[in-house]
């Protein structure tokens, strides 16, 4: 499997392996089992011949363990962008990941794995690249040309769901922004040039990494004269058409798409606002959440509008002051979650600049989120009050505010 979920004796749930998509799935399972999501163990799973089939079986098994037969709730099928936990928790969706992350040191082994998936009837491909937090190997997102039958069988025969929402970065013309400097390695593998995506003018650094971390990289077979454009590596669903689902699926299929990742970040704020309005929860303040850190049900129950951000971006520096000025109630609380002190200067500036009487600063030093987890465990209620989930229509209202397009397929 590309990841493993494990729960400790104090009901903390961790995910080992994978990346943002697997983290999103872990949060969905934690929510359904009333565990506290406690973080990501960066223990990348290396590719092996049947890892794709095994991962799909594992996802199905987890879902069957937490959902009731015939529950017929909406299915969210997407990568693991930051608003996924808000949709699974505040909209009460079932989450089926659209991709998985594996590590590899051999292109031949990656190709063999894709060939084995084909023999099993799974049409998959790999977008291979490099991530600085995983220095000992290359990594590849395993994506699907069509929804795997393991999922469609689960949807139709166990869950009985007649609504599927496909969501992510998507542009039918292939001009999405994000990680879009890519070459075809062969029919099943694409190379993502991560350094070139973020400003380097040549491919030299990326070629050096590809050659240094594998022993069988054939640079001569790369179509160097054809630079392709795809959606964001972690947030794109490359085929958002009804044909992606099995041809005879008779249920409703929705598509929620954005031109880049930023509207998907903004969606957490608008969705938490809609949820609180539906359930008549007064706004108590604003919470900031970097990358994989968020606790949607806890935040919304206590009245916090959720601002999601990427710690390496200046977006939060520009936008958060505007939202505090517009939305922070008198006597409101600024709850500032940070990662490795990256935004401590901004936090200090905000509490001096605005008349914020109450403020909380929680800095997580690792992706295991121990500091935030301890806070949630200390203050969460023994049982959460009953809430009305956000409907598809109401989700569309939040998406419109966030500039995410929602339509039927």
MARMAR-351759 format. One record per residue (C-alpha): residue in three letters; y, x, z. Coordinates in steps of 0.1 Angstrom, whole numbers, padded with zeros to 4 digits, always signed. Example, Ala and Ser with C-alpha at 12.3 -4.5 7.8 and 13.67 -1.06 7.14 Angstrom:
2
Ala-0045+0123+0078;Ser-0011+0137+0071;
//
This chain:
409
Unk+0000+0000+0000;Unk+0036+0011-0006;Unk+0045+0002+0030;Unk+0030-0009+0063;Unk+0044-0033+0090;Unk+0036-0027+0127;Unk+0047-0043+0159;Unk+0049-0026+0193;Unk+0040-0042+0226;Unk+0076-0053+0232;Unk+0076-0073+0200;Unk+0096-0048+0179;Unk+0086-0049+0142;Unk+0089-0017+0122;Unk+0084-0009+0085;Unk+0069+0024+0074;Unk+0073+0035+0038;Unk+0091+0018+0010;Unk+0129+0013+0010;Unk+0154-0016+0008;Unk+0130-0042-0007;Unk+0102-0035+0018;Unk+0129-0035+0046;Unk+0140-0070+0034;Unk+0104-0081+0035;Unk+0099-0067+0070;Unk+0130-0087+0082;Unk+0116-0118+0067;Unk+0083-0114+0085;Unk+0101-0105+0118;Unk+0121-0137+0115;Unk+0091-0158+0109;Unk+0071-0142+0138;Unk+0101-0142+0162;Unk+0099-0104+0165;Unk+0130-0082+0166;Unk+0133-0060+0134;Unk+0136-0025+0148;Unk+0140-0002+0118;Unk+0126+0018+0089;Unk+0103+0047+0093;Unk+0109+0070+0063;Unk+0073+0077+0057;Unk+0071+0074+0020;Unk+0037+0063+0006;Unk+0025+0085-0022;Unk+0011+0069-0054;Unk-0026+0064-0057;Unk-0047+0046-0084;Unk-0045+0011-0070;Unk-0014+0011-0049;Unk+0002-0017-0069;Unk-0027-0041-0066;Unk-0031-0033-0029;Unk+0006-0038-0022;Unk+0006-0072-0038;Unk-0025-0083-0019;Unk-0008-0071+0014;Unk+0024-0091+0007;Unk+0003-0123-0001;Unk-0017-0117+0031;Unk+0014-0114+0053;Unk+0030-0145+0037;Unk-0002-0166+0043;Unk-0002-0155+0079;Unk+0033-0167+0087;Unk+0036-0198+0064;Unk+0018-0231+0065;Unk-0003-0243+0036;Unk+0018-0267+0014;Unk+0051-0259+0031;Unk+0068-0262-0003;Unk+0099-0242+0006;Unk+0121-0223-0019;Unk+0108-0189-0030;Unk+0133-0160-0033;Unk+0121-0134-0057;Unk+0144-0104-0059;Unk+0149-0067-0050;Unk+0160-0060-0014;Unk+0198-0061-0016;Unk+0217-0066+0016;Unk+0221-0104+0014;Unk+0183-0110+0011;Unk+0178-0113+0049;Unk+0207-0138+0050;Unk+0190-0160+0024;Unk+0156-0158+0040;Unk+0169-0166+0075;Unk+0200-0189+0069;Unk+0185-0207+0039;Unk+0149-0206+0053;Unk+0136-0191+0020;Unk+0102-0174+0015;Unk+0106-0139+0002;Unk+0084-0123-0024;Unk+0097-0088-0033;Unk+0102-0081-0070;Unk+0096-0043-0068;Unk+0081-0016-0045;Unk+0089+0021-0039;Unk+0063+0048-0042;Unk+0065+0086-0040;Unk+0049+0109-0065;Unk+0045+0146-0075;Unk+0027+0140-0108;Unk+0038+0119-0138;Unk+0002+0117-0149;Unk-0008+0101-0115;Unk+0020+0076-0118;Unk+0010+0068-0154;Unk-0027+0063-0143;Unk-0015+0039-0116;Unk+0004+0018-0141;Unk-0026+0018-0164;Unk-0049+0006-0136;Unk-0024-0022-0129;Unk-0025-0032-0166;Unk-0063-0034-0165;Unk-0059-0057-0135;Unk-0036-0080-0155;Unk-0004-0068-0139;Unk+0024-0059-0164;Unk+0043-0032-0145;Unk+0066-0003-0153;Unk+0083+0024-0132;Unk+0119+0036-0129;Unk+0115+0072-0116;Unk+0142+0091-0098;Unk+0152+0110-0067;Unk+0166+0101-0033;Unk+0181+0126-0009;Unk+0165+0111+0022;Unk+0130+0118+0006;Unk+0133+0155-0004;Unk+0096+0164-0009;Unk+0088+0142-0039;Unk+0102+0120-0067;Unk+0103+0083-0061;Unk+0097+0054-0084;Unk+0105+0017-0082;Unk+0075-0002-0095;Unk+0089-0033-0113;Unk+0072-0061-0132;Unk+0076-0074-0167;Unk+0063-0108-0155;Unk+0058-0123-0121;Unk+0024-0111-0109;Unk-0004-0137-0108;Unk-0009-0128-0071;Unk+0025-0144-0066;Unk+0022-0174-0089;Unk-0013-0182-0074;Unk+0002-0180-0039;Unk+0032-0202-0049;Unk+0011-0229-0066;Unk-0021-0229-0047;Unk-0011-0221-0011;Unk+0026-0227-0006;Unk+0030-0256-0031;Unk+0066-0246-0038;Unk+0084-0262-0067;Unk+0116-0241-0065;Unk+0119-0204-0073;Unk+0152-0184-0071;Unk+0154-0152-0091;Unk+0182-0131-0078;Unk+0198-0097-0084;Unk+0221-0076-0106;Unk+0216-0088-0141;Unk+0234-0089-0175;Unk+0215-0100-0205;Unk+0234-0076-0227;Unk+0221-0046-0206;Unk+0256-0035-0196;Unk+0253-0038-0159;Unk+0271-0012-0137;Unk+0253+0009-0111;Unk+0226+0035-0118;Unk+0226+0032-0156;Unk+0221+0067-0170;Unk+0184+0066-0180;Unk+0160+0079-0206;Unk+0126+0067-0216;Unk+0098+0091-0206;Unk+0071+0070-0222;Unk+0063+0033-0227;Unk+0058+0027-0190;Unk+0081+0052-0172;Unk+0119+0055-0173;Unk+0139+0084-0158;Unk+0169+0077-0137;Unk+0194+0105-0136;Unk+0209+0099-0102;Unk+0233+0128-0102;Unk+0247+0118-0136;Unk+0251+0083-0124;Unk+0275+0094-0097;Unk+0298+0117-0117;Unk+0281+0149-0128;Unk+0288+0155-0165;Unk+0255+0171-0174;Unk+0218+0163-0167;Unk+0211+0198-0155;Unk+0207+0189-0118;Unk+0184+0160-0126;Unk+0162+0180-0149;Unk+0159+0207-0123;Unk+0147+0181-0097;Unk+0122+0165-0121;Unk+0107+0199-0129;Unk+0108+0212-0093;Unk+0091+0183-0077;Unk+0063+0178-0102;Unk+0039+0201-0120;Unk+0035+0181-0152;Unk+0069+0170-0163;Unk+0071+0171-0201;Unk+0108+0174-0209;Unk+0101+0176-0246;Unk+0088+0141-0248;Unk+0119+0126-0233;Unk+0141+0107-0258;Unk+0172+0127-0249;Unk+0194+0113-0276;Unk+0189+0077-0263;Unk+0206+0070-0231;Unk+0197+0035-0219;Unk+0216+0011-0196;Unk+0197-0008-0169;Unk+0208-0026-0138;Unk+0212-0011-0104;Unk+0181+0008-0093;Unk+0177-0010-0060;Unk+0193-0044-0068;Unk+0185-0054-0103;Unk+0159-0078-0116;Unk+0156-0067-0153;Unk+0141-0100-0166;Unk+0159-0131-0153;Unk+0145-0156-0178;Unk+0121-0185-0173;Unk+0096-0166-0194;Unk+0093-0142-0164;Unk+0074-0170-0145;Unk+0041-0182-0159;Unk+0046-0205-0189;Unk+0032-0237-0174;Unk+0051-0235-0141;Unk+0066-0270-0137;Unk+0090-0264-0108;Unk+0127-0256-0109;Unk+0138-0221-0115;Unk+0172-0209-0105;Unk+0190-0177-0114;Unk+0215-0160-0091;Unk+0231-0130-0108;Unk+0259-0106-0103;Unk+0274-0080-0127;Unk+0270-0053-0100;Unk+0260-0050-0063;Unk+0294-0057-0047;Unk+0292-0095-0050;Unk+0258-0094-0034;Unk+0274-0075-0005;Unk+0301-0101-0003;Unk+0276-0129-0002;Unk+0266-0121+0034;Unk+0301-0130+0045;Unk+0304-0162+0026;Unk+0268-0174+0034;Unk+0273-0168+0071;Unk+0306-0188+0069;Unk+0288-0217+0051;Unk+0259-0217+0076;Unk+0283-0218+0106;Unk+0303-0247+0090;Unk+0272-0267+0084;Unk+0260-0262+0120;Unk+0295-0266+0135;Unk+0295-0231+0150;Unk+0330-0219+0157;Unk+0340-0185+0144;Unk+0339-0160+0173;Unk+0346-0128+0153;Unk+0335-0105+0126;Unk+0305-0081+0125;Unk+0301-0051+0102;Unk+0267-0041+0089;Unk+0260-0009+0069;Unk+0232-0009+0044;Unk+0199-0020+0060;Unk+0214-0031+0094;Unk+0219-0068+0100;Unk+0206-0096+0122;Unk+0216-0128+0104;Unk+0203-0155+0128;Unk+0217-0137+0159;Unk+0250-0131+0142;Unk+0255-0166+0129;Unk+0242-0183+0161;Unk+0270-0165+0180;Unk+0296-0172+0154;Unk+0300-0138+0136;Unk+0311-0136+0100;Unk+0290-0108+0085;Unk+0307-0080+0065;Unk+0281-0059+0047;Unk+0290-0025+0033;Unk+0278+0008+0020;Unk+0288+0036+0044;Unk+0297+0060+0016;Unk+0321+0036+0000;Unk+0358+0030+0007;Unk+0353-0008+0001;Unk+0352-0016+0038;Unk+0384+0004+0044;Unk+0403-0017+0019;Unk+0387-0052+0025;Unk+0379-0054+0062;Unk+0416-0053+0074;Unk+0424-0082+0050;Unk+0396-0103+0064;Unk+0405-0096+0100;Unk+0440-0106+0093;Unk+0429-0138+0076;Unk+0398-0149+0096;Unk+0398-0134+0130;Unk+0405-0161+0156;Unk+0428-0155+0186;Unk+0408-0136+0212;Unk+0381-0129+0186;Unk+0356-0101+0187;Unk+0352-0072+0163;Unk+0315-0061+0164;Unk+0313-0029+0145;Unk+0279-0016+0135;Unk+0281+0020+0122;Unk+0257+0047+0109;Unk+0260+0083+0121;Unk+0297+0079+0130;Unk+0306+0075+0093;Unk+0332+0047+0099;Unk+0343+0056+0135;Unk+0377+0066+0123;Unk+0382+0032+0106;Unk+0370+0014+0138;Unk+0395+0033+0159;Unk+0423+0025+0135;Unk+0415-0012+0134;Unk+0415-0018+0172;Unk+0449-0001+0173;Unk+0463-0019+0143;Unk+0452-0054+0152;Unk+0456-0074+0184;Unk+0418-0075+0190;Unk+0411-0082+0226;Unk+0373-0077+0224;Unk+0354-0051+0204;Unk+0319-0037+0204;Unk+0309-0004+0187;Unk+0272+0003+0180;Unk+0264+0035+0162;Unk+0228+0039+0150;Unk+0218+0075+0146;Unk+0187+0069+0125;Unk+0173+0041+0102;Unk+0151+0031+0132;Unk+0181+0012+0145;Unk+0172+0018+0182;Unk+0208+0013+0194;Unk+0212-0021+0176;Unk+0177-0032+0185;Unk+0183-0026+0222;Unk+0215-0046+0220;Unk+0198-0076+0203;Unk+0169-0075+0228;Unk+0193-0076+0257;Unk+0215-0104+0245;Unk+0195-0127+0222;Unk+0185-0161+0236;Unk+0150-0168+0247;Unk+0148-0194+0220;Unk+0173-0200+0192;Unk+0188-0235+0189;Unk+0176-0257+0160;Unk+0198-0252+0130;Unk+0202-0269+0096;Unk+0194-0244+0069;Unk+0218-0239+0039;Unk+0206-0259+0009;Unk+0205-0245-0027;Unk+0237-0265-0034;Unk+0255-0251-0004;Unk+0242-0216-0013;Unk+0259-0221-0047;Unk+0292-0228-0029;Unk+0289-0195-0010;Unk+0278-0176-0042;Unk+0308-0190-0061;Unk+0331-0175-0034;Unk+0313-0142-0036;Unk+0314-0142-0075;Unk+0277-0145-0078;Unk+0266-0169-0106;Unk+0240-0195-0098;Unk+0224-0216-0127;Unk+0192-0232-0138;Unk+0167-0217-0162;
//
